[in-house]
Amino acid sequence: MQRVTGSLALMGIPVRFEADDPVLLHAALGAYAAWPAAAEDPSPPLRIRLHLAPAATGTTGDEDTVGVRVDGARLAVAGAGVAGGADAAGGEGWCTVPAALAADPRRLAADVLDTLLLFLLTRGGRVPLHASGLVIGGTAAVLAGRSGSGKSTLALAALGAGLPVLSDDTVYVQLRPSLHVWGFPRPIHVFPDEAPAGAEGPRLRSGRWKAAVPLPHAAPPVAERAALFLLERGDRVALHPITASDAVDRMTAQLEPGFDHFREQVPAAVGALAAGGAWRLTLSADPAQAIRLLRDALTARAEP
């Protein structure tokens, strides 16, 4: 069968999708509908090749998982009827998927494509930072903290306040040719008792049951200005300015698994964010208070 192709610009990087089945290509492109089309290019920076496996190959039930292994510049994925990998040096990813995934773009992305794409994008100048992000007046408020620090809860509160949300857990920093802070449009994951009506799940994430709250995105999530906020817990919400060097030291002191692959790139990314201002943000029990404080602080800075 002749291969079919389509191209999108993800985080500003052209990606060419190739598939041996038009339904599979349609599912892949549909999974990233928030991103703009890119000009067809036989030699784009990144390429994803997809193959449809025989219908009897593998399943996609909840009991099945797709395992991921990273070895330097190469990645391998396998399980649940899926087999594939990526080569960062060559800018290529490939995968064989069962027919059931071709009928479910969201599952195709979650189980396979997100892993391949993010592996390649993050090794192509989009540095991942363990932070949630929201946009206030065109500025990305990057809220950094370890797991359990309140990043997702703040993202949910920002969504409720009508603010654009970049991500609840990871933002991607582009330094060249100019600063861009990118999100990746995926649901906010919070504990079921925090989730609003209409949330999906619960589903198991990192050993904990979480509900999924979809993000509405009509355009690629990105900001060209940023301010950095390091999260801490306390009795009352407060902001305390810190230096850029202090922010870099705090964020590089103990990188969590996955983010430690980017130990050399993180200091420059954090420094670029902190150049727009850096603070310690103390959280109270009410995340809406923190969102109001952030909104007031960034709005005041934008006023002439």
ChimeraX commands (.cxc) that place a marker at each C-alpha (Angstrom):
marker #1 position 0.00,0.00,0.00 radius 0.5
marker #1 position 1.23,3.47,-0.85 radius 0.5
marker #1 position 2.22,5.52,2.17 radius 0.5
marker #1 position 0.25,8.65,3.00 radius 0.5
marker #1 position 1.75,11.72,4.64 radius 0.5
marker #1 position 0.84,14.87,6.53 radius 0.5
marker #1 position 2.87,17.56,8.33 radius 0.5
marker #1 position 2.33,19.63,11.46 radius 0.5
marker #1 position 4.47,22.17,13.32 radius 0.5
marker #1 position 4.74,21.00,16.95 radius 0.5
marker #1 position 6.40,23.52,19.28 radius 0.5
marker #1 position 7.50,25.33,16.13 radius 0.5
marker #1 position 9.29,22.26,14.72 radius 0.5
marker #1 position 7.95,20.69,11.48 radius 0.5
marker #1 position 7.05,17.03,11.90 radius 0.5
marker #1 position 6.21,14.79,8.94 radius 0.5
marker #1 position 3.87,11.87,9.69 radius 0.5
marker #1 position 3.95,8.90,7.33 radius 0.5
marker #1 position 1.54,5.95,7.52 radius 0.5
marker #1 position 0.67,2.90,5.46 radius 0.5
marker #1 position -3.03,3.43,6.15 radius 0.5
marker #1 position -5.06,6.66,5.69 radius 0.5
marker #1 position -7.16,5.98,8.78 radius 0.5
marker #1 position -4.00,5.72,10.88 radius 0.5
marker #1 position -2.65,8.99,9.44 radius 0.5
marker #1 position -5.98,10.72,10.11 radius 0.5
marker #1 position -5.88,9.53,13.73 radius 0.5
marker #1 position -2.30,10.75,14.17 radius 0.5
marker #1 position -3.02,14.20,12.74 radius 0.5
marker #1 position -6.28,14.42,14.69 radius 0.5
marker #1 position -4.47,13.75,17.95 radius 0.5
marker #1 position -2.52,17.01,17.45 radius 0.5
marker #1 position -5.26,19.18,15.96 radius 0.5
marker #1 position -4.26,22.13,18.18 radius 0.5
marker #1 position -1.02,22.51,16.19 radius 0.5
marker #1 position -0.83,24.22,12.78 radius 0.5
marker #1 position -0.14,22.47,9.51 radius 0.5
marker #1 position 3.40,22.66,8.17 radius 0.5
marker #1 position 4.58,22.73,4.58 radius 0.5
marker #1 position 5.25,19.28,3.18 radius 0.5
marker #1 position 9.01,18.76,3.18 radius 0.5
marker #1 position 10.76,15.52,2.15 radius 0.5
marker #1 position 13.52,16.32,4.65 radius 0.5
marker #1 position 11.85,17.89,7.72 radius 0.5
marker #1 position 13.68,18.09,11.07 radius 0.5
marker #1 position 11.51,15.27,12.48 radius 0.5
marker #1 position 9.72,12.32,10.92 radius 0.5
marker #1 position 7.31,9.76,12.40 radius 0.5
marker #1 position 6.66,6.53,10.46 radius 0.5
marker #1 position 3.58,4.50,11.40 radius 0.5
marker #1 position 2.60,0.98,10.43 radius 0.5
marker #1 position -0.76,-0.67,11.04 radius 0.5
marker #1 position -0.36,-4.14,12.56 radius 0.5
marker #1 position -2.65,-7.04,11.72 radius 0.5
marker #1 position -5.95,-6.85,13.61 radius 0.5
marker #1 position -5.11,-9.89,15.70 radius 0.5
marker #1 position -1.87,-8.40,17.00 radius 0.5
marker #1 position -2.02,-7.23,20.61 radius 0.5
marker #1 position -4.79,-5.53,22.54 radius 0.5
marker #1 position -5.37,-2.12,24.01 radius 0.5
marker #1 position -7.13,-3.10,27.20 radius 0.5
marker #1 position -6.46,-1.36,30.48 radius 0.5
marker #1 position -4.55,-4.42,31.67 radius 0.5
marker #1 position -1.92,-3.83,29.00 radius 0.5
marker #1 position 0.83,-1.26,29.25 radius 0.5
marker #1 position 3.42,0.10,26.86 radius 0.5
marker #1 position 6.94,-0.05,28.28 radius 0.5
marker #1 position 9.51,2.64,27.50 radius 0.5
marker #1 position 13.29,2.32,27.56 radius 0.5
marker #1 position 15.77,5.14,26.92 radius 0.5
marker #1 position 19.38,4.46,25.97 radius 0.5
marker #1 position 21.18,7.70,25.22 radius 0.5
marker #1 position 19.87,9.11,21.96 radius 0.5
marker #1 position 17.62,6.14,21.31 radius 0.5
marker #1 position 14.24,5.14,22.70 radius 0.5
marker #1 position 12.27,1.89,22.50 radius 0.5
marker #1 position 8.57,1.29,23.18 radius 0.5
marker #1 position 6.90,-2.12,23.36 radius 0.5
marker #1 position 3.77,-3.77,24.73 radius 0.5
marker #1 position -0.01,-3.92,24.16 radius 0.5
marker #1 position 0.52,-4.74,20.49 radius 0.5
marker #1 position 2.87,-1.77,20.08 radius 0.5
marker #1 position 6.49,-1.94,18.93 radius 0.5
marker #1 position 8.60,1.03,17.96 radius 0.5
marker #1 position 11.31,3.49,18.83 radius 0.5
marker #1 position 13.03,6.75,18.06 radius 0.5
marker #1 position 16.50,7.95,17.14 radius 0.5
marker #1 position 17.20,11.52,18.25 radius 0.5
marker #1 position 20.37,11.75,16.16 radius 0.5
marker #1 position 18.43,11.00,13.00 radius 0.5
marker #1 position 15.27,12.86,14.03 radius 0.5
marker #1 position 13.11,9.82,13.36 radius 0.5
marker #1 position 10.48,7.81,15.19 radius 0.5
marker #1 position 8.66,4.69,14.07 radius 0.5
marker #1 position 5.97,2.45,15.45 radius 0.5
marker #1 position 3.71,-0.47,14.64 radius 0.5
marker #1 position 0.32,-0.15,16.31 radius 0.5
marker #1 position -2.80,-2.35,16.53 radius 0.5
marker #1 position -5.90,-1.41,14.55 radius 0.5
marker #1 position -7.80,-0.43,17.70 radius 0.5
marker #1 position -5.48,2.53,18.26 radius 0.5
marker #1 position -6.10,3.84,14.75 radius 0.5
marker #1 position -9.76,4.27,15.71 radius 0.5
marker #1 position -8.93,6.24,18.87 radius 0.5
marker #1 position -6.70,9.32,18.29 radius 0.5
marker #1 position -6.55,10.21,21.97 radius 0.5
marker #1 position -5.43,6.71,22.97 radius 0.5
marker #1 position -2.99,6.58,20.05 radius 0.5
marker #1 position -1.35,9.77,21.32 radius 0.5
marker #1 position -1.34,8.77,24.99 radius 0.5
marker #1 position -0.03,5.24,24.43 radius 0.5
marker #1 position 2.45,5.84,21.61 radius 0.5
marker #1 position 2.86,9.13,19.79 radius 0.5
marker #1 position 3.34,11.48,22.74 radius 0.5
marker #1 position 6.27,9.36,23.89 radius 0.5
marker #1 position 7.96,9.35,20.48 radius 0.5
marker #1 position 7.34,13.02,19.78 radius 0.5
marker #1 position 8.37,14.37,23.16 radius 0.5
marker #1 position 11.55,12.29,23.08 radius 0.5
marker #1 position 12.49,13.90,19.76 radius 0.5
marker #1 position 11.24,17.42,20.51 radius 0.5
marker #1 position 13.06,17.65,23.83 radius 0.5
marker #1 position 16.29,16.69,22.11 radius 0.5
marker #1 position 15.66,19.29,19.44 radius 0.5
marker #1 position 15.92,22.42,21.57 radius 0.5
marker #1 position 12.72,22.24,23.64 radius 0.5
marker #1 position 14.01,21.81,27.21 radius 0.5
marker #1 position 11.47,20.21,29.59 radius 0.5
marker #1 position 11.07,21.72,33.07 radius 0.5
marker #1 position 9.06,20.16,35.88 radius 0.5
marker #1 position 6.50,22.94,36.19 radius 0.5
marker #1 position 2.95,23.90,35.42 radius 0.5
marker #1 position 2.35,26.95,33.29 radius 0.5
marker #1 position -0.44,29.46,32.76 radius 0.5
marker #1 position -0.62,32.66,30.74 radius 0.5
marker #1 position -1.45,36.07,32.24 radius 0.5
marker #1 position -1.38,39.06,29.93 radius 0.5
marker #1 position 0.83,37.28,27.42 radius 0.5
marker #1 position 3.37,36.20,30.08 radius 0.5
marker #1 position 3.87,32.56,31.01 radius 0.5
marker #1 position 3.74,32.14,34.77 radius 0.5
marker #1 position 5.94,29.06,35.20 radius 0.5
marker #1 position 5.14,27.35,38.52 radius 0.5
marker #1 position 7.94,24.97,39.43 radius 0.5
marker #1 position 7.96,22.37,42.16 radius 0.5
marker #1 position 8.47,18.72,42.94 radius 0.5
marker #1 position 5.71,16.14,42.67 radius 0.5
marker #1 position 2.94,16.96,45.14 radius 0.5
marker #1 position 3.87,20.64,45.43 radius 0.5
marker #1 position 0.56,21.87,44.01 radius 0.5
marker #1 position 1.31,22.37,40.31 radius 0.5
marker #1 position -1.76,20.56,39.00 radius 0.5
marker #1 position -4.05,22.08,41.62 radius 0.5
marker #1 position -2.91,25.57,40.57 radius 0.5
marker #1 position -3.42,24.71,36.90 radius 0.5
marker #1 position -6.97,23.61,37.68 radius 0.5
marker #1 position -7.62,26.83,39.61 radius 0.5
marker #1 position -6.24,28.87,36.71 radius 0.5
marker #1 position -8.52,27.03,34.30 radius 0.5
marker #1 position -11.46,27.83,36.56 radius 0.5
marker #1 position -10.44,31.50,36.54 radius 0.5
marker #1 position -10.53,31.57,32.74 radius 0.5
marker #1 position -6.75,31.71,32.23 radius 0.5
marker #1 position -5.02,29.82,29.41 radius 0.5
marker #1 position -3.13,26.83,30.82 radius 0.5
marker #1 position 0.05,25.63,29.13 radius 0.5
marker #1 position 0.47,22.45,31.17 radius 0.5
marker #1 position -0.10,21.04,34.63 radius 0.5
marker #1 position 3.26,19.28,34.98 radius 0.5
marker #1 position 5.82,20.08,32.26 radius 0.5
marker #1 position 6.63,23.17,30.21 radius 0.5
marker #1 position 9.11,23.23,27.34 radius 0.5
marker #1 position 11.57,26.11,26.97 radius 0.5
marker #1 position 12.89,27.20,23.58 radius 0.5
marker #1 position 15.89,29.53,23.78 radius 0.5
marker #1 position 16.75,30.07,20.10 radius 0.5
marker #1 position 16.23,32.17,18.09 radius 0.5
marker #1 position 14.15,33.73,20.92 radius 0.5
marker #1 position 12.47,32.67,24.14 radius 0.5
marker #1 position 9.26,30.66,23.81 radius 0.5
marker #1 position 7.56,28.71,26.59 radius 0.5
marker #1 position 5.51,25.88,25.13 radius 0.5
marker #1 position 2.85,23.67,26.62 radius 0.5
marker #1 position 1.66,20.32,25.32 radius 0.5
marker #1 position -2.17,20.14,25.26 radius 0.5
marker #1 position -2.96,17.28,27.59 radius 0.5
marker #1 position -5.46,16.97,30.49 radius 0.5
marker #1 position -4.82,18.29,33.98 radius 0.5
marker #1 position -4.53,15.35,36.38 radius 0.5
marker #1 position -5.78,15.88,39.94 radius 0.5
marker #1 position -7.01,13.68,42.74 radius 0.5
marker #1 position -10.63,12.59,42.19 radius 0.5
marker #1 position -11.94,14.60,45.16 radius 0.5
marker #1 position -10.51,17.81,43.59 radius 0.5
marker #1 position -11.89,17.18,40.11 radius 0.5
marker #1 position -14.83,19.21,38.75 radius 0.5
marker #1 position -17.92,17.66,37.21 radius 0.5
marker #1 position -17.24,16.13,33.82 radius 0.5
marker #1 position -13.70,15.01,34.61 radius 0.5
marker #1 position -12.59,11.71,33.13 radius 0.5
marker #1 position -11.17,8.72,34.93 radius 0.5
marker #1 position -9.90,8.01,37.43 radius 0.5
marker #1 position -6.75,6.54,35.91 radius 0.5
marker #1 position -3.50,5.37,37.46 radius 0.5
marker #1 position -0.62,7.86,37.08 radius 0.5
marker #1 position 2.74,7.35,38.77 radius 0.5
marker #1 position 1.16,4.91,41.20 radius 0.5
marker #1 position -1.70,7.25,42.19 radius 0.5
marker #1 position -5.30,7.43,41.00 radius 0.5
marker #1 position -6.02,10.72,39.24 radius 0.5
marker #1 position -8.97,12.24,37.39 radius 0.5
marker #1 position -8.33,13.92,34.02 radius 0.5
marker #1 position -9.66,17.40,33.24 radius 0.5
marker #1 position -9.32,18.21,29.51 radius 0.5
marker #1 position -7.70,21.49,28.46 radius 0.5
marker #1 position -9.53,23.56,25.83 radius 0.5
marker #1 position -7.00,24.67,23.21 radius 0.5
marker #1 position -7.99,26.37,19.99 radius 0.5
marker #1 position -4.41,27.48,19.27 radius 0.5
marker #1 position -0.92,26.18,20.08 radius 0.5
marker #1 position -0.14,26.83,23.76 radius 0.5
marker #1 position 2.85,29.20,23.83 radius 0.5
marker #1 position 4.08,32.46,25.37 radius 0.5
marker #1 position 7.06,34.61,24.42 radius 0.5
marker #1 position 7.58,36.18,27.85 radius 0.5
marker #1 position 7.93,34.41,31.18 radius 0.5
marker #1 position 8.23,34.77,34.93 radius 0.5
marker #1 position 9.31,31.99,37.27 radius 0.5
marker #1 position 7.68,31.01,40.57 radius 0.5
marker #1 position 9.10,28.32,42.88 radius 0.5
marker #1 position 6.36,26.71,44.95 radius 0.5
marker #1 position 6.39,26.13,48.69 radius 0.5
marker #1 position 3.75,25.37,51.29 radius 0.5
marker #1 position 2.73,27.70,54.10 radius 0.5
marker #1 position -0.17,29.14,56.08 radius 0.5
marker #1 position -0.86,32.09,53.80 radius 0.5
marker #1 position -0.23,32.96,50.20 radius 0.5
marker #1 position 2.77,35.23,49.59 radius 0.5
marker #1 position 5.38,36.22,47.02 radius 0.5
marker #1 position 9.08,36.71,47.84 radius 0.5
marker #1 position 11.52,37.80,45.10 radius 0.5
marker #1 position 14.66,35.73,44.58 radius 0.5
marker #1 position 17.67,36.14,42.32 radius 0.5
marker #1 position 18.06,34.34,39.02 radius 0.5
marker #1 position 21.10,32.46,40.35 radius 0.5
marker #1 position 19.11,31.32,43.39 radius 0.5
marker #1 position 16.35,30.07,41.10 radius 0.5
marker #1 position 18.85,28.11,39.00 radius 0.5
marker #1 position 20.45,26.57,42.10 radius 0.5
marker #1 position 17.09,25.53,43.56 radius 0.5
marker #1 position 15.78,24.01,40.35 radius 0.5
marker #1 position 18.94,22.07,39.53 radius 0.5
marker #1 position 19.69,20.82,43.05 radius 0.5
marker #1 position 17.71,17.60,42.69 radius 0.5
marker #1 position 16.17,16.85,39.31 radius 0.5
marker #1 position 13.47,14.20,39.36 radius 0.5
marker #1 position 13.67,11.08,37.14 radius 0.5
marker #1 position 13.21,11.90,33.49 radius 0.5
marker #1 position 14.15,15.54,33.93 radius 0.5
marker #1 position 17.64,14.48,34.97 radius 0.5
marker #1 position 18.33,13.56,31.32 radius 0.5
marker #1 position 18.51,17.31,30.67 radius 0.5
marker #1 position 20.85,18.28,33.49 radius 0.5
marker #1 position 23.14,20.23,31.15 radius 0.5
marker #1 position 20.33,22.17,29.46 radius 0.5
marker #1 position 18.23,23.05,32.53 radius 0.5
marker #1 position 20.39,25.90,33.96 radius 0.5
marker #1 position 20.18,27.98,30.77 radius 0.5
marker #1 position 16.44,27.34,30.47 radius 0.5
marker #1 position 15.79,28.33,34.10 radius 0.5
marker #1 position 18.03,31.38,33.75 radius 0.5
marker #1 position 16.06,32.56,30.72 radius 0.5
marker #1 position 12.77,32.27,32.63 radius 0.5
marker #1 position 14.19,33.96,35.73 radius 0.5
marker #1 position 15.41,36.89,33.62 radius 0.5
marker #1 position 11.76,37.91,33.46 radius 0.5
marker #1 position 11.50,37.80,37.26 radius 0.5
marker #1 position 11.74,35.04,39.85 radius 0.5
marker #1 position 9.89,34.54,43.13 radius 0.5
marker #1 position 9.10,32.03,45.84 radius 0.5
marker #1 position 5.33,31.53,45.83 radius 0.5
marker #1 position 3.97,30.36,49.17 radius 0.5
marker #1 position 0.69,28.49,48.82 radius 0.5
marker #1 position -2.19,28.44,51.28 radius 0.5
marker #1 position -4.95,25.84,51.38 radius 0.5
marker #1 position -6.88,27.87,48.78 radius 0.5
marker #1 position -5.27,27.71,45.30 radius 0.5
marker #1 position -7.61,30.44,44.03 radius 0.5
marker #1 position -5.82,32.91,46.33 radius 0.5
marker #1 position -2.51,32.14,44.66 radius 0.5
marker #1 position -4.02,32.61,41.20 radius 0.5
marker #1 position -5.39,36.02,42.21 radius 0.5
marker #1 position -2.01,37.03,43.61 radius 0.5
marker #1 position -0.23,35.95,40.42 radius 0.5
marker #1 position -2.74,37.77,38.28 radius 0.5
marker #1 position -2.37,40.97,40.28 radius 0.5
marker #1 position 1.43,40.78,40.31 radius 0.5
marker #1 position 1.87,40.15,36.60 radius 0.5
marker #1 position -0.82,42.60,35.58 radius 0.5
marker #1 position 0.84,45.31,37.68 radius 0.5
marker #1 position 4.22,44.61,36.02 radius 0.5
marker #1 position 2.65,44.96,32.57 radius 0.5
marker #1 position 1.14,48.36,33.30 radius 0.5
marker #1 position 3.15,51.40,32.07 radius 0.5
marker link #1:1,2 radius 0.2
marker link #1:2,3 radius 0.2
marker link #1:3,4 radius 0.2
marker link #1:4,5 radius 0.2
marker link #1:5,6 radius 0.2
marker link #1:6,7 radius 0.2
marker link #1:7,8 radius 0.2
marker link #1:8,9 radius 0.2
marker link #1:9,10 radius 0.2
marker link #1:10,11 radius 0.2
marker link #1:11,12 radius 0.2
marker link #1:12,13 radius 0.2
marker link #1:13,14 radius 0.2
marker link #1:14,15 radius 0.2
marker link #1:15,16 radius 0.2
marker link #1:16,17 radius 0.2
marker link #1:17,18 radius 0.2
marker link #1:18,19 radius 0.2
marker link #1:19,20 radius 0.2
marker link #1:20,21 radius 0.2
marker link #1:21,22 radius 0.2
marker link #1:22,23 radius 0.2
marker link #1:23,24 radius 0.2
marker link #1:24,25 radius 0.2
marker link #1:25,26 radius 0.2
marker link #1:26,27 radius 0.2
marker link #1:27,28 radius 0.2
marker link #1:28,29 radius 0.2
marker link #1:29,30 radius 0.2
marker link #1:30,31 radius 0.2
marker link #1:31,32 radius 0.2
marker link #1:32,33 radius 0.2
marker link #1:33,34 radius 0.2
marker link #1:34,35 radius 0.2
marker link #1:35,36 radius 0.2
marker link #1:36,37 radius 0.2
marker link #1:37,38 radius 0.2
marker link #1:38,39 radius 0.2
marker link #1:39,40 radius 0.2
marker link #1:40,41 radius 0.2
marker link #1:41,42 radius 0.2
marker link #1:42,43 radius 0.2
marker link #1:43,44 radius 0.2
marker link #1:44,45 radius 0.2
marker link #1:45,46 radius 0.2
marker link #1:46,47 radius 0.2
marker link #1:47,48 radius 0.2
marker link #1:48,49 radius 0.2
marker link #1:49,50 radius 0.2
marker link #1:50,51 radius 0.2
marker link #1:51,52 radius 0.2
marker link #1:52,53 radius 0.2
marker link #1:53,54 radius 0.2
marker link #1:54,55 radius 0.2
marker link #1:55,56 radius 0.2
marker link #1:56,57 radius 0.2
marker link #1:57,58 radius 0.2
marker link #1:58,59 radius 0.2
marker link #1:59,60 radius 0.2
marker link #1:60,61 radius 0.2
marker link #1:61,62 radius 0.2
marker link #1:62,63 radius 0.2
marker link #1:63,64 radius 0.2
marker link #1:64,65 radius 0.2
marker link #1:65,66 radius 0.2
marker link #1:66,67 radius 0.2
marker link #1:67,68 radius 0.2
marker link #1:68,69 radius 0.2
marker link #1:69,70 radius 0.2
marker link #1:70,71 radius 0.2
marker link #1:71,72 radius 0.2
marker link #1:72,73 radius 0.2
marker link #1:73,74 radius 0.2
marker link #1:74,75 radius 0.2
marker link #1:75,76 radius 0.2
marker link #1:76,77 radius 0.2
marker link #1:77,78 radius 0.2
marker link #1:78,79 radius 0.2
marker link #1:79,80 radius 0.2
marker link #1:80,81 radius 0.2
marker link #1:81,82 radius 0.2
marker link #1:82,83 radius 0.2
marker link #1:83,84 radius 0.2
marker link #1:84,85 radius 0.2
marker link #1:85,86 radius 0.2
marker link #1:86,87 radius 0.2
marker link #1:87,88 radius 0.2
marker link #1:88,89 radius 0.2
marker link #1:89,90 radius 0.2
marker link #1:90,91 radius 0.2
marker link #1:91,92 radius 0.2
marker link #1:92,93 radius 0.2
marker link #1:93,94 radius 0.2
marker link #1:94,95 radius 0.2
marker link #1:95,96 radius 0.2
marker link #1:96,97 radius 0.2
marker link #1:97,98 radius 0.2
marker link #1:98,99 radius 0.2
marker link #1:99,100 radius 0.2
marker link #1:100,101 radius 0.2
marker link #1:101,102 radius 0.2
marker link #1:102,103 radius 0.2
marker link #1:103,104 radius 0.2
marker link #1:104,105 radius 0.2
marker link #1:105,106 radius 0.2
marker link #1:106,107 radius 0.2
marker link #1:107,108 radius 0.2
marker link #1:108,109 radius 0.2
marker link #1:109,110 radius 0.2
marker link #1:110,111 radius 0.2
marker link #1:111,112 radius 0.2
marker link #1:112,113 radius 0.2
marker link #1:113,114 radius 0.2
marker link #1:114,115 radius 0.2
marker link #1:115,116 radius 0.2
marker link #1:116,117 radius 0.2
marker link #1:117,118 radius 0.2
marker link #1:118,119 radius 0.2
marker link #1:119,120 radius 0.2
marker link #1:120,121 radius 0.2
marker link #1:121,122 radius 0.2
marker link #1:122,123 radius 0.2
marker link #1:123,124 radius 0.2
marker link #1:124,125 radius 0.2
marker link #1:125,126 radius 0.2
marker link #1:126,127 radius 0.2
marker link #1:127,128 radius 0.2
marker link #1:128,129 radius 0.2
marker link #1:129,130 radius 0.2
marker link #1:130,131 radius 0.2
marker link #1:131,132 radius 0.2
marker link #1:132,133 radius 0.2
marker link #1:133,134 radius 0.2
marker link #1:134,135 radius 0.2
marker link #1:135,136 radius 0.2
marker link #1:136,137 radius 0.2
marker link #1:137,138 radius 0.2
marker link #1:138,139 radius 0.2
marker link #1:139,140 radius 0.2
marker link #1:140,141 radius 0.2
marker link #1:141,142 radius 0.2
marker link #1:142,143 radius 0.2
marker link #1:143,144 radius 0.2
marker link #1:144,145 radius 0.2
marker link #1:145,146 radius 0.2
marker link #1:146,147 radius 0.2
marker link #1:147,148 radius 0.2
marker link #1:148,149 radius 0.2
marker link #1:149,150 radius 0.2
marker link #1:150,151 radius 0.2
marker link #1:151,152 radius 0.2
marker link #1:152,153 radius 0.2
marker link #1:153,154 radius 0.2
marker link #1:154,155 radius 0.2
marker link #1:155,156 radius 0.2
marker link #1:156,157 radius 0.2
marker link #1:157,158 radius 0.2
marker link #1:158,159 radius 0.2
marker link #1:159,160 radius 0.2
marker link #1:160,161 radius 0.2
marker link #1:161,162 radius 0.2
marker link #1:162,163 radius 0.2
marker link #1:163,164 radius 0.2
marker link #1:164,165 radius 0.2
marker link #1:165,166 radius 0.2
marker link #1:166,167 radius 0.2
marker link #1:167,168 radius 0.2
marker link #1:168,169 radius 0.2
marker link #1:169,170 radius 0.2
marker link #1:170,171 radius 0.2
marker link #1:171,172 radius 0.2
marker link #1:172,173 radius 0.2
marker link #1:173,174 radius 0.2
marker link #1:174,175 radius 0.2
marker link #1:175,176 radius 0.2
marker link #1:176,177 radius 0.2
marker link #1:177,178 radius 0.2
marker link #1:178,179 radius 0.2
marker link #1:179,180 radius 0.2
marker link #1:180,181 radius 0.2
marker link #1:181,182 radius 0.2
marker link #1:182,183 radius 0.2
marker link #1:183,184 radius 0.2
marker link #1:184,185 radius 0.2
marker link #1:185,186 radius 0.2
marker link #1:186,187 radius 0.2
marker link #1:187,188 radius 0.2
marker link #1:188,189 radius 0.2
marker link #1:189,190 radius 0.2
marker link #1:190,191 radius 0.2
marker link #1:191,192 radius 0.2
marker link #1:192,193 radius 0.2
marker link #1:193,194 radius 0.2
marker link #1:194,195 radius 0.2
marker link #1:195,196 radius 0.2
marker link #1:196,197 radius 0.2
marker link #1:197,198 radius 0.2
marker link #1:198,199 radius 0.2
marker link #1:199,200 radius 0.2
marker link #1:200,201 radius 0.2
marker link #1:201,202 radius 0.2
marker link #1:202,203 radius 0.2
marker link #1:203,204 radius 0.2
marker link #1:204,205 radius 0.2
marker link #1:205,206 radius 0.2
marker link #1:206,207 radius 0.2
marker link #1:207,208 radius 0.2
marker link #1:208,209 radius 0.2
marker link #1:209,210 radius 0.2
marker link #1:210,211 radius 0.2
marker link #1:211,212 radius 0.2
marker link #1:212,213 radius 0.2
marker link #1:213,214 radius 0.2
marker link #1:214,215 radius 0.2
marker link #1:215,216 radius 0.2
marker link #1:216,217 radius 0.2
marker link #1:217,218 radius 0.2
marker link #1:218,219 radius 0.2
marker link #1:219,220 radius 0.2
marker link #1:220,221 radius 0.2
marker link #1:221,222 radius 0.2
marker link #1:222,223 radius 0.2
marker link #1:223,224 radius 0.2
marker link #1:224,225 radius 0.2
marker link #1:225,226 radius 0.2
marker link #1:226,227 radius 0.2
marker link #1:227,228 radius 0.2
marker link #1:228,229 radius 0.2
marker link #1:229,230 radius 0.2
marker link #1:230,231 radius 0.2
marker link #1:231,232 radius 0.2
marker link #1:232,233 radius 0.2
marker link #1:233,234 radius 0.2
marker link #1:234,235 radius 0.2
marker link #1:235,236 radius 0.2
marker link #1:236,237 radius 0.2
marker link #1:237,238 radius 0.2
marker link #1:238,239 radius 0.2
marker link #1:239,240 radius 0.2
marker link #1:240,241 radius 0.2
marker link #1:241,242 radius 0.2
marker link #1:242,243 radius 0.2
marker link #1:243,244 radius 0.2
marker link #1:244,245 radius 0.2
marker link #1:245,246 radius 0.2
marker link #1:246,247 radius 0.2
marker link #1:247,248 radius 0.2
marker link #1:248,249 radius 0.2
marker link #1:249,250 radius 0.2
marker link #1:250,251 radius 0.2
marker link #1:251,252 radius 0.2
marker link #1:252,253 radius 0.2
marker link #1:253,254 radius 0.2
marker link #1:254,255 radius 0.2
marker link #1:255,256 radius 0.2
marker link #1:256,257 radius 0.2
marker link #1:257,258 radius 0.2
marker link #1:258,259 radius 0.2
marker link #1:259,260 radius 0.2
marker link #1:260,261 radius 0.2
marker link #1:261,262 radius 0.2
marker link #1:262,263 radius 0.2
marker link #1:263,264 radius 0.2
marker link #1:264,265 radius 0.2
marker link #1:265,266 radius 0.2
marker link #1:266,267 radius 0.2
marker link #1:267,268 radius 0.2
marker link #1:268,269 radius 0.2
marker link #1:269,270 radius 0.2
marker link #1:270,271 radius 0.2
marker link #1:271,272 radius 0.2
marker link #1:272,273 radius 0.2
marker link #1:273,274 radius 0.2
marker link #1:274,275 radius 0.2
marker link #1:275,276 radius 0.2
marker link #1:276,277 radius 0.2
marker link #1:277,278 radius 0.2
marker link #1:278,279 radius 0.2
marker link #1:279,280 radius 0.2
marker link #1:280,281 radius 0.2
marker link #1:281,282 radius 0.2
marker link #1:282,283 radius 0.2
marker link #1:283,284 radius 0.2
marker link #1:284,285 radius 0.2
marker link #1:285,286 radius 0.2
marker link #1:286,287 radius 0.2
marker link #1:287,288 radius 0.2
marker link #1:288,289 radius 0.2
marker link #1:289,290 radius 0.2
marker link #1:290,291 radius 0.2
marker link #1:291,292 radius 0.2
marker link #1:292,293 radius 0.2
marker link #1:293,294 radius 0.2
marker link #1:294,295 radius 0.2
marker link #1:295,296 radius 0.2
marker link #1:296,297 radius 0.2
marker link #1:297,298 radius 0.2
marker link #1:298,299 radius 0.2
marker link #1:299,300 radius 0.2
marker link #1:300,301 radius 0.2
marker link #1:301,302 radius 0.2
marker link #1:302,303 radius 0.2
marker link #1:303,304 radius 0.2
view
